Amino acid sequence: MTTEERATVRVTRRYVASAMRVFEAWVDPPRIERWITALAPQDEVVRFAVKPRVRHAFVLVVRRGREEVSYSGEYLEIIRPQRIVFTWVEPVVSKETMLVSIELSPVPSAFGGTDLLLRHERVLPSEANRTEARWSAVLDAIAAMVEPWGTQPASLR
């Protein structure tokens, strides 16, 4: 890593769904592909390879207009249904490896639910706002899949 300062982006969300249901949205390949597609339906998924197992890599390549954007990483920790940690490489932003961790905890109330904390570490400060906005959009897409409102698009159920 270079000596340039890095930021940690934190995004939180409360879901009206069990921790297992939210967790599955992060580790079940068909569900992952559904929320990826829902995020930017105009993008074409060129390559999607994910095997959510510790020490296994993932790759996502999307075509936006004439540009192909790739995201990749490796799963470092998976503790069902509490924690997922993976590396994150987005070459168009930085050649350096970043770290993403997702913590899930039950909401201590009669109504249940799950609190999610996503931390994206080693982010270039100039990319922090964009990174936060993109992860917020991911968490919104996951909410549309896991929450029981019945108003989510059929493609996300």
C-alpha positions in Angstrom: 0.0 0.0 0.0 1.2 3.5 -0.7 1.6 6.1 2.0 -1.4 8.1 0.7 -4.1 8.3 3.4 -7.1 5.9 3.1 -10.6 6.2 4.4 -13.0 3.7 5.9 -16.6 4.0 4.6 -19.4 2.7 6.9 -22.9 2.1 5.8 -25.6 0.8 8.1 -29.1 -0.6 7.4 -31.9 -2.1 9.5 -33.8 -4.8 7.7 -37.2 -6.2 8.6 -35.9 -9.7 7.9 -34.0 -12.3 9.7 -30.2 -12.3 9.7 -30.2 -15.6 7.8 -32.4 -14.1 5.0 -30.1 -11.1 4.7 -27.0 -13.2 4.9 -28.3 -15.5 2.1 -28.6 -12.4 -0.2 -24.9 -12.0 0.1 -23.8 -15.6 -0.4 -26.3 -17.2 -2.7 -25.1 -16.7 -6.3 -28.5 -16.5 -8.0 -29.6 -13.9 -5.4 -26.3 -11.9 -5.8 -26.8 -11.8 -9.5 -30.4 -10.6 -9.1 -29.5 -7.6 -6.9 -26.5 -6.8 -9.2 -28.9 -6.8 -12.2 -31.4 -4.7 -10.3 -28.8 -2.1 -9.4 -28.2 -1.1 -13.0 -30.5 -2.8 -15.5 -28.9 -0.9 -18.3 -25.6 -2.6 -17.7 -24.8 -5.9 -19.3 -23.2 -8.5 -17.0 -20.3 -9.8 -19.1 -18.9 -12.1 -16.5 -20.2 -13.3 -13.1 -18.2 -15.9 -11.2 -18.7 -16.3 -7.5 -18.2 -19.1 -5.1 -18.8 -17.8 -1.6 -16.3 -19.9 0.2 -13.3 -18.9 2.2 -10.2 -18.5 0.0 -12.3 -18.5 -3.2 -12.3 -15.6 -5.6 -15.2 -13.7 -7.2 -15.3 -11.7 -10.4 -17.9 -9.4 -11.8 -17.5 -7.6 -15.2 -20.2 -5.3 -16.5 -20.4 -3.4 -19.7 -21.5 0.2 -19.4 -21.9 1.6 -22.8 -18.6 0.9 -24.4 -16.6 0.5 -21.2 -16.1 -2.8 -19.3 -15.8 -2.4 -15.5 -14.5 -5.2 -13.4 -14.7 -5.9 -9.7 -13.0 -8.8 -8.0 -11.9 -10.1 -4.7 -11.5 -13.1 -2.4 -13.6 -14.3 0.5 -11.6 -14.2 3.7 -14.2 -15.0 6.3 -17.7 -16.4 6.3 -19.5 -16.9 9.6 -23.2 -17.9 9.0 -25.3 -15.7 9.5 -23.2 -13.1 11.3 -20.1 -12.0 9.2 -18.7 -11.9 5.7 -15.3 -10.4 4.9 -13.8 -10.2 1.4 -11.1 -8.3 -0.4 -12.3 -5.8 -3.1 -10.3 -4.8 -6.2 -11.8 -2.2 -8.6 -8.9 -1.4 -11.0 -10.6 1.6 -12.6 -10.4 3.3 -9.1 -7.2 1.8 -7.6 -4.8 -1.0 -8.2 -4.7 -1.6 -4.4 -6.7 -4.2 -2.6 -9.4 -2.9 -0.3 -11.3 -4.8 2.4 -15.0 -5.1 2.9 -16.7 -6.5 6.0 -20.4 -7.1 6.7 -21.6 -7.6 10.2 -25.2 -8.8 10.8 -26.8 -8.7 14.2 -30.4 -9.4 15.4 -32.4 -6.4 16.4 -33.3 -6.8 20.1 -37.0 -6.2 20.0 -40.3 -8.1 19.8 -40.5 -7.2 16.1 -37.1 -8.7 15.2 -35.1 -7.7 12.2 -31.5 -7.4 11.5 -28.9 -4.6 11.7 -26.2 -4.6 9.1 -22.9 -2.7 9.3 -20.8 -2.6 6.1 -17.2 -1.3 6.4 -15.2 -0.7 3.2 -11.6 -0.1 4.3 -8.6 1.4 2.4 -10.8 3.6 0.2 -9.2 6.6 -1.5 -10.6 9.7 0.2 -11.7 11.1 -3.2 -13.8 8.0 -3.7 -15.4 7.8 -0.2 -18.7 9.5 -1.1 -19.1 7.5 -4.3 -18.3 4.3 -2.5 -20.9 5.1 0.3 -23.6 5.8 -2.3 -22.9 2.6 -4.3 -23.0 0.4 -1.2 -26.2 2.2 -0.1 -27.7 1.3 -3.4 -26.7 -2.3 -2.9 -28.3 -2.4 0.5 -31.5 -0.9 -1.0 -31.6 -3.6 -3.7 -31.1 -6.3 -1.0 -33.9 -4.8 1.1 -36.2 -5.1 -1.9 -35.3 -8.9 -2.0 -35.5 -9.7 1.7 -38.2 -7.5 3.2 -41.7 -8.9 3.4 -43.6 -5.8 2.0 -44.8 -7.5 -1.1 -44.1 -4.4 -3.2 -40.8 -5.4 -4.5 -40.5 -6.2 -8.2 -41.0 -9.9 -9.0 -37.5 -10.1 -10.4 -36.1 -9.5 -6.9 -38.3 -12.0 -4.9 
